């Protein structure tokens, strides 16, 4: 039996802690925030499960992951169908026949495709070298200008011509009248919110949980006291930024409780113009149909922000420069931190959806315990 310290009570850390405990190991989980569940944390306000750190919609085509997470909560059949607001004009997302009809008046897929092809021709078969060119090559100039450019530049804090093409390579485009954003087999929101999932994962006699506890307050002692450490924070911070800072994007949330039954008619509305400072408004009650107090609703405006030390990092900036620096931190970890496992978005410096977090955590479990 080994003594494990798990740093961070988010989804990656919780899956690992649960699996290690089930195998008889002693696990201590520490979390610097005053609650469990990391960025998937939800809390009830006016009978509504509020997503405290932005909209989280569970979706996957991995049956093993879907069955795994369903051990800890029952999911509803929520389908993600966000809409875009461009200066008061409303469009369906992902880009589909409803979008094309509203924009161009086209009715058939053939008409829509012809319009897209006509607009893509401005690139003259040039290989896309940045996000702007990549977007135009996929969907043409009108949709790029109205529904992609402003939103993306707000999100990343850079001009689209300065962003790498790969960010938008998998843009969902459909020649059907289907507003379901995801192509995945399974999709939904846990009835009663996400926090219960992590609480159940960590509810084990072999697991001790401590919130409001910062690993860096006693880093050397923790490393000495435990056989192994699973670290889900920023890998560059773990090494005191000795090779330099990795870049992240941050977010700021502005949440309001309103005395109306229904504020915007949809869970997620993206604001795609450049002048609106936020990227989207989330109305939480629409994630769980029929839940929530009458004549009460909760909305959250989401503002992208530059990241600096002390801010909450949400998205790694996976361009060539940062990925190269991350590789150097990986080498440093292999040489100087053999008893530390780095996991999650920040520890592995990559963007993960929730299902990918669970899958990656289970892979780490298999590697750690030789399965």
Buried (B, 14 or more C-beta within 10 A) or exposed (E): EBEBBBBBBBBBBBBBBBBBBEBEBBBBBBBBBEBBBBBBBBBEBBEBBBBBBBBBBBBBEBEEBBEBBBEBBEBBEBBBBBBBBBEEEEBBBBBBBBBBBEBBEBEEBEBBBEBBEEBBEEBEEEEBEBBBBBBBBBBBBBBBBBBBBBBBBBBBBBEBEEBBBEBBEEBEBBBEEBBBBBEBEBBBBBBBBBBBBBBBBBEBEBBEBEEEBEBEEEBEEBBEEBEBBBBBBBBBBBBEEEBEBBBBBBBEBEBEEBEEEEBBEBBBBBBBBEEBEBBBBBBBBBBBEEBBEEEBBBBBBBBBEEBEEEBBBBBBBBBEEBBEBBEEBBEBBEEEBEEBBBBBBBBBBBEBBBBBBBBBBBEBBEEBEEE
